[in-house]
Amino acid sequence: MKFRKKPVVVEAIQFTEDVAREALFNGTKGPFGLSVSGDYHPAKGLLYRAWVVIKTLEGETRAGLGVWIIRGAKGELYPCEPDIFAATYEPAECEIDPDRVDEKGRLLPPSAQEGDRGKA
């Protein structure tokens, strides 16, 4: 028998050099609130390499620059190589609740979406 995967809308962010620089040089979090690590020289503005460690259902894995980080239907995170992502996913035509987006237009993690915004 053959099977077709059910269409499911997921959130995804590509871990780019811009995302890594923002996190490493400005002290912000990476995609989906993940911590970004890397080899860089802040005084010279040089970034040699960067990665995030993702706790997947199968254990921890490291994702480097260019990799897409996907939040699945149940909130799980997993990496996806760019060629696989391009072959498997396409932009979804759906509306996003403005309360689910931060001031930079990034989707908030589920905990922040459930009323944590604006609380000290």
Residue, then its C-alpha position, 0 to 999 in steps of 0.5 A: m500500500k502507498f500512503r500520503k502524508k496528511p497536510v499539516v501547517v507547521e511553523a518554520i524559521q531558517f537559521t541564517e547568518d543574520v539570525a545567528r549574528e542577531a543572537l550572538f552579537n546582540g544577546t537575543k535568543g535564536p529561533f523558537g527561543l533556542s540558545v545560539s552558540g558559535d565561534y565569532h569575534p564580536a569586536k571585529g564582527l566576524l562570525y566563523r560558524a554558529w549552531v543551535v542545539i535542539k532537543t528533539l523527540e529522539g534526543e539532542t541534535r545540533a543544527g548549523l547555518g542554513v538549516w530550517i527549524i520546524r515546530g511540529a503540530k504538537g510543539e516539537l522542534y526538529p531540524c530540516e536540511p534546506d533541500i528537504f525543506a524545499a521539496t517537502y514544504e510550501p508557504a501556507e495560506c493562513e492568517i496569523d493572530p497578531d497576538r502570536v507575533d512579537e514586535k519583530g514579526r516573529l511567532l511567539p512560543p506557545s507559552a508566550q502565546e497563552g497570555d504571558r505577554g506583557k507580564a513582568 
